[in-house]
Amino acid sequence: MDLLLYLALVPALGVLSQWIAWRTRLPGILLLLCMGILLGQFVPLDTLIAEIMDGDPQDVPGILFPIVSLSVAVILFEGGLSLKINEFRQSSKSVVRLLVVGSTITMLLTAVAAYFILGFDLRVSLLLGAILIVTGPTVVGPLLRQIRPSARVSSVLKWEGIVIDPVGALLAVLVFDELFLGADEFSVVSGLVLLAKTIGVGLLFGSFGAWFLVLSIRRYWLPDHLQGVLSLALALLLFAISNALAEESGLVTVTLLGILLANQKRVAIEHIIEFKEHLQVLLIGCLFIVLGSRLDLQAIGNIGWPGVAFVLALVLVIRPLSVFVATLGTRLTMAERTFVAFVAPRGIVAAAVASVFALKLQLMNSDPLAAGATALDSVTFLVIVGTVFIYGLSAAPLARWLKIAEPTPQGLLILGADPWIRALARALHAKNVKVLLCDTNYSKISLARVDGLQAECVNIVSDHALENLDFSGLGRLLAMTPNDEVNALAVQQFRNVFGSENTFQLTSKNNKQNSPRALSHHLRGRSLFNSELTSAYMQQRIDDGAVFKTNKLTETFSLDSLMSTYGEHAVLLFKIDAAGMVSINTDEKPLQPKTGDMVISLVNAQSDANSNSVPA
């Protein structure tokens, strides 16, 4: 295959795999690996590159790993941008203990398992243990997006997954330098000096990068369209410089750079975050496709049953034991601790670090352990494939069984608490639909709480709302205030939370009449209900005595029967099927309820009074 075609095919397959995962709700990382393995059977990447460069396929890793390292740097930078200090405060004890106690237990037990199950030399076993403490945003992030567990669990796994990558890389460097390069003169002091140097370089360059970017944006030294690409270029440059000064310190640099940018309040960086999120999705897809295509299935197969036993030991014994010990005395519930204990897939960072040290061992021709380099690489890839498959298939069912996540959250985040909105919320709440009302008017929120509704007096487009509201169980935004601009701002804010498909906005009078004052279409959410139902219209109907009526459709009482019973002014709003799935009526996608479905409609009170035979 032509290299140009291959390079175009990889991102296409990456996006296709993630689209299929979205449509089928299968684990995205699982599909990416399978697609990569399939591609590798037809197009061996190492052979393809070697033919083009007239070189040896053994030289290909030396070409690929700098590219992989830079990609990992971007992913960790984006991961850092998603870490909020407020989230960390809520779960700081759990995260710190997982990073310190949990990673120590994982490293030591993994080394023991490698020594006894795989028959590795003790030094190689310790090196493998250090490498395999990492999880990483490339694998944890897609799982969390798919599962959407409770806020506390999500925070713990996200912080652990991002911060553990530089920790694992640093630990692997220390183990390698002390056990292989200085095996005859092991020194705790030299190890601490190396650790301090690596962390110091990372802290220095990460802090400098954040200061420089904030200053550049604040002083308007850059136009808006260059801010995203500058942050990317600076992150890559500082990553490379840091690694040149202290090995693997670049991971600390880019992670800290992202965290500092995400938590400063001086400049807005939402457009940078959006740019990085899109890039991260593309890079994760490409990296896993490439990773899967380079898997040597024969080398992995040669490990045999000991390899399977080793992976099972990691999943069923080592991870649960390390988590349960590390989280003793924390605020996590038993269900949350159990879920965290069974989510630890390994990803790109483990592969990259293992490959780097495998290459170093191969270059140490005088060391009798050089022959174990291939085994180290193969076992790491086996762990990646095994944990991705196991956790990818089991995490979602486990979260549902433990009742800490919903596969498709049906709750509604409603902006506004006017009388008609409260009436609609009561109708939904009565049918066990989770509803959270948000409004800046405290008296309206108080009345909603009197009605038994969950309500918060908060500016929904503020940082406080994003950082402190609990969105667990909520799957859609309904922006229904009389102010069209506020509704549009809320849609912009929550598209990154719920996705464009699940952000709805009431039609305004201006937009309805194609007024010159109408908002641009791309700023608005999906049109809610139908074009006639503005906020003013809904309030007027309620003032005139209309009510929100809930009916269950039966064989003898169909949707047509309902509409004829309540008259031409009846408006269908929601459908709730037998499984509790909530659907919203829109002009673009009108509801087609069937027998057994519950429907919520806006009807005139007079029609309702004359319909005592209608089942409710």
Secondary structure as GFF3:
##gff-version 3
##sequence-region A 1 616
A	DSSP	alpha_helix	3	24	.	.	.	ID=ss1
A	DSSP	alpha_helix	28	42	.	.	.	ID=ss2
A	DSSP	alpha_helix	45	53	.	.	.	ID=ss3
A	DSSP	three_ten_helix	57	59	.	.	.	ID=ss4
A	DSSP	alpha_helix	60	81	.	.	.	ID=ss5
A	DSSP	alpha_helix	85	97	.	.	.	ID=ss6
A	DSSP	pi_helix	98	102	.	.	.	ID=ss7
A	DSSP	alpha_helix	103	113	.	.	.	ID=ss8
A	DSSP	pi_helix	114	118	.	.	.	ID=ss9
A	DSSP	alpha_helix	122	131	.	.	.	ID=ss10
A	DSSP	alpha_helix	137	147	.	.	.	ID=ss11
A	DSSP	alpha_helix	151	176	.	.	.	ID=ss12
A	DSSP	pi_helix	177	181	.	.	.	ID=ss13
A	DSSP	three_ten_helix	183	185	.	.	.	ID=ss14
A	DSSP	alpha_helix	188	218	.	.	.	ID=ss15
A	DSSP	alpha_helix	224	245	.	.	.	ID=ss16
A	DSSP	alpha_helix	249	263	.	.	.	ID=ss17
A	DSSP	alpha_helix	270	293	.	.	.	ID=ss18
A	DSSP	alpha_helix	297	303	.	.	.	ID=ss19
A	DSSP	alpha_helix	305	313	.	.	.	ID=ss20
A	DSSP	pi_helix	314	318	.	.	.	ID=ss21
A	DSSP	alpha_helix	319	326	.	.	.	ID=ss22
A	DSSP	alpha_helix	334	341	.	.	.	ID=ss23
A	DSSP	alpha_helix	348	363	.	.	.	ID=ss24
A	DSSP	three_ten_helix	368	372	.	.	.	ID=ss25
A	DSSP	alpha_helix	373	401	.	.	.	ID=ss26
A	DSSP	beta_strand	411	415	.	.	.	ID=ss27
A	DSSP	alpha_helix	419	430	.	.	.	ID=ss28
A	DSSP	beta_strand	435	439	.	.	.	ID=ss29
A	DSSP	alpha_helix	442	450	.	.	.	ID=ss30
A	DSSP	beta_strand	454	457	.	.	.	ID=ss31
A	DSSP	alpha_helix	463	468	.	.	.	ID=ss32
A	DSSP	beta_strand	474	479	.	.	.	ID=ss33
A	DSSP	alpha_helix	484	498	.	.	.	ID=ss34
A	DSSP	three_ten_helix	500	502	.	.	.	ID=ss35
A	DSSP	beta_strand	503	505	.	.	.	ID=ss36
A	DSSP	alpha_helix	509	512	.	.	.	ID=ss37
A	DSSP	three_ten_helix	521	523	.	.	.	ID=ss38
A	DSSP	beta_strand	526	527	.	.	.	ID=ss39
A	DSSP	alpha_helix	535	543	.	.	.	ID=ss40
A	DSSP	beta_strand	547	552	.	.	.	ID=ss41
A	DSSP	alpha_helix	559	566	.	.	.	ID=ss42
A	DSSP	beta_strand	571	576	.	.	.	ID=ss43
A	DSSP	beta_strand	582	584	.	.	.	ID=ss44
A	DSSP	beta_strand	598	603	.	.	.	ID=ss45
A	DSSP	alpha_helix	605	609	.	.	.	ID=ss46
###
